[in-house]
Amino acid sequence: MLDLLLTHATLPDGRSDMSIAVQDGRIIEVAAGLAAPAHETLDAGGLLVSPHFVDPHFHMDATLSYGLPRVNESGTLLEGIALWGELKPLLKAEALIERALAYCDWAVAKGLLAIRSHVDTSDASLLAVDALLEVKRLVAPYLDLQLVAFPQDGVLRSPGGVDNLKRALDKGVDVVGGIPHFERTMADGAASVKLLCEIAAERGKLVDMHCDESDDPLSRHIETLAFEAQRLGLHGRVTGSHCTSMHSMDNYYVSKLLPLIAQSGVSVIANPLINITLQGRHDTYPKRRGMTRVPELMAAGVNVAFGHDCVMDPWYGMGSGDMLEVAHMGLHVAQMTSQAGIRSCFDAVTANAAKVMHLDGYGLEPGCDASFVLLQARDPVEAIRLRATRLKVFRLGKVVAETPAATAALHLPGRAPATSFMPVRAGK
Ligand code: FE2
């Protein structure tokens, strides 16, 4: 007898009327019209069942701290970093853990069951590292939290930066991070990329570096990152995050750069909500969008994912852990409004992000974890359009969150009594 049988599901790839059979927390069969006895049967009614959402770029040590000790008035990245520097000495581990756990509750409710979070390693006490390692342990039953050692103040620029980062890795932090554009010079930035990739290669770690998060068209750290990934044999194990300067780069240079990134197997993460907010702040008009060249990277064969980056912190006052909101902003900023473009934006917060994190057991194939989301939408395009309600969120075959369907009651003469914003489809 099966533990769970989900019927009449539509899958992200367009297959409809599909059944998903679950046993011992794993998907054992996916087929049309499957009938088998199960302890629990759920009729999806033609709605979309997707693998859970994945956020490959977040800062959980800062989340939900908006207004502490003040808000970012200029809205720039640099004031955000300065503000975080004011907040850091005031941080208490208990409060940080409490905020992070509250955010993880929001995430699970939104079907977001895997997060890669950077954690600041600049402070010699490693208070935030210890706190997020504790959060990782606490949420493990319901959320995969992967941590990146992130030297926010510059691994070379801040005293003890290299030692603090290595100690964070010793404690169990999973991924090597960096911030080359915040080092003192372009040369120091390049040196930091080389050093950090070597540390990752020695220790068998993945790399995820904040890279060229500026409007500077001459910032070249993604080029160095791609070079080091290739030199050290880190194909498929390295990610460049943000890469906003690519928006402002010369087109000829980008035509050389894109194949280099693709050949090195470096993934790129854009953070649409934050890139559209922080970048272009020094412009008058026209104002640059700042997000990296998403469709062009995808067309070149680069794995591109979207991250949330920030929720209610020194850099960004909005957000609720909703990766469909991230995809929604991403397709607007990148003008990826074709059907294929919108579906690619859905992939950017699901399968592509899972690839960045090297998540095992991700997907809707037999053998994958039964960790998926039933959405109040009929396909990925509708899911993004509506930022659709996550009716049920499953983790290893068990429901971990439920939200009632979003339906507006209407009181209009001669009209239907309710709407859920899903138009009647042609032929139906
Ligand atoms: Fe970031």
Boltz pocket constraint, residues with backbone or C-beta under 6 A from the ligand:
constraints:
  - pocket:
      binder: B
      contacts: [[A, 57], [A, 58], [A, 59], [A, 118], [A, 210], [A, 241], [A, 309]]
      max_distance: 6.0
